[in-house]
Amino acid sequence: MQLQSKIGTLYRLHQLIRHRMTGNSRQLAEQLHVSKSTLFRYLNELKSLGAPIAFCNQGRHYYYESDFELRLSKLASFSPLDYQE
């Protein structure tokens, strides 16, 4: 997968979390067309950028505990080698 595509997937993940439309990890991985292990790497990448990601056991979805805006400048540290399927 190309770096641009990976950044697009990371941004889509951000949008799904922001709108609380993720479902559980299996469902979210399916929505993004990635493996669960790749999904967890993406989640960790967002966390390393300061995203306050949490999982709601009752609602069974990921969400941000406080406001978080993903900016292109934050993606400069995104490493394509860490996200090979």
Protein Blocks (a to p, Z undefined) as FASTA:
>chain_A
ZZklmmmmmmmmmmmmmnopnbpmklmmmmnopafklmmmmmmmmmmnopacdddfklop
addfbdcdddfklmmmpcfklmcZZ
